[in-house]
């Protein structure tokens, strides 16, 4: 799954980027505005808009000399398109639900890196920070299964490799004091999913 635009998983890059622009707004947009926001050429966007309008998924309305476009949210396929476009956020929800079932329970779970920032590409890892409770060590019975379950579920949900970074609260605090690059990354882009806020543990 592409964290920038999950629609690229099921549609051509140009169509996915045009739909991504239209999903993000309720406003009617000119073709030139869509060109700019999608980062695609006018010819590419015009062809995609023509085909989407013919299917009814996109509304095209002439106003003066301009044609304005908007996603037809009443189309039967629109909910699926909107859902796919929001798949990166849906990953956070699924992770949160999974974390509530884990035993032993992590102190915190957070996304960071490409999937938190919404950049990268379909080859990007899903980077997840798992904070181990102080009373738990890496050899505690059942803890290795926690990491395994997270990785297996995330890879099954996204098709991307899951990269888990596991630390204790103390290790995270000490890393912050040493100014480790991981902590800088977490400060910049961590998205809390479950448990104690990462910034609370770092600062």
N, C-alpha and C positions, 0 to 999 in steps of 0.2 A: 504494500500500500504506500502511496506517495503522500507524505505528510503535508506537502504544500497544497495538493489538490487531489483528494482520494478519487474524484471522478475519473482521473486518468487511468485508473485500474480497469474501467469498463468502457471507456470511450477514447476516441483519438485525442491526442494532446490539444489540438485546436478546439475541438468541440467541448472537451472537458473544461478548458480555460474560459470559453465563452459562457458555458453554463455556470461556472463558478462565479463569474461576475454577476450574472442575472440572479442567482440564488441569494447573493449577498445584499440585495436591495429590493425594495418594493417600488422604486421609482422607474419611470420609463426613461430609457437611455437611447441616445443617438448611436448610430453605427460607429461614428468616430470616437465617441466616449468608450464604447466597448472595445474598439481596437486598442486604445491607450491602456485601459485597465487590464485587458487580457495579455497585453504585450505581444500582439500578433498583427500581421499585416492586414491592410484593408481588404484585399482580395480574399484572403483566407477567412476572415470573419464574415464578410458578405455572403460567401458561399454557405457557411455553416448556418448563419441566421436564416437564409432563404429556406434551407432544408428543415430547420427546426420550426419555422413559421408554417411551412406546408404540413407538418405533422400536427400542428395545433399546440405543441408544447410551449411555443413562444408566440406572444401576441405582437403583431406588427401594425402600427397605426400611423397613417400619414397625417402630419400636421404641417400645413404650409408646404415648404419645399423639403422638409425633413421627414424621415420615417423613424418612429420611436418604437423601441422594443422593450418587452417586459415578459418575465416568466409567467405563463398561465398556471397559476397555483391551483386552479380547479381541474386541471387535466389529471386524468387517472394516474399518469406516470410522475406527476410533480412531487408527491410525497416521497417516492423512492429517490428521486434526484436530490431533493433537499436532505434526505437522510444520509445518502452517500457522501454528499459534500461535507456533512458534519461528522464524519466517521472518526476523525481524530479526537473530538470532544467525547464521542460515544465511547471511545477507548477508556477515557478517564472514568466514566460511569461504570463500565464493566469491571475495571480494576478495583474500584471502590467496593462494589458488591462482592467481588472475590475476596478482598482483604478482610471483610467482615466475617468470612467463613474460616479463615486460616487459624490453625492452632498448632504451635503457639502463635499468638497474634503479634505482628510487628509493632514497634512503637510508631513508625511512620512509613508511608509509601509515597513516593513522589516521582513524577516524570521529569526528565531534564533532557537537554540536547535537542536534536532535530525535531522530535515529535512534540516537545514542549514549545518550541519556537515556531513550529509550522513551516520549517524549511527542510533542506535535504531533498532526497528523492526516493524512489521505490526501493533502492538498495540500502537505505539508511537503517541502522539499528534502532530499536526502541530501547532507549536508556532509562533504566528504572533504579532509583535509590531505595533500598530497603534498610531501615534502621532497626537493628536488633535490640530488644530490651536488655537492660544491664544484667538482669538475672539469667539471661540466656547466653550460652556461648556456642561456637560453631559446631561443637560436638553434642549439644543437647539433643535428646531423642526427638525426632519429628521436625527439627529445624531445617535440615537439608531438604525435606519434603516440601516445606514452605517455598523455598527458592525454586525448586523444580516445578511446583504447580504454577507459580507465577509465570515462569519462562514458557512452559508448555501452553498455557492458556493464551498468552500474548502472541506467541508465534502462530497459534491456530487461528486467532482472531484476525491477525493482520497479514500474515505471510512474511513478515519481517523477522530477522534474527533479534532475539531479546538479550540485551546486555544488562546484567544485574550487578550493581555495586552495593555491597553489603558492609555496613559499619555499625558500631555501637554508638550511643550518644556521646560517650567519652571520646571515642576515636574521632567523631565528627567535630567535637569541640576543640580537640587538640589540633586537628587539621586546620581549623579556622585560625588558631593562634599562630601556626606555622605559615599561614598564607598559601596553602596548597592550591594548585590550579582547580582541582575538583570543587573546592569550596567556593572559589570565585565563580565557577560555572553555575553552581547551585544558587548563589546569591542572585545571579543575573537571570536565570531562566527556569528555575524549579517551579513546577506546578504541583501543589499539594493535592494528594488523592485521598489519603487516609491517615488518621492519627494526629500526632503532634505536628504543628507547622514546622517546616524545615528551618525557617528563619529564626524561630524560637530556640532551636537547638544550636544554631550556629552563633547567634549573637549573645 
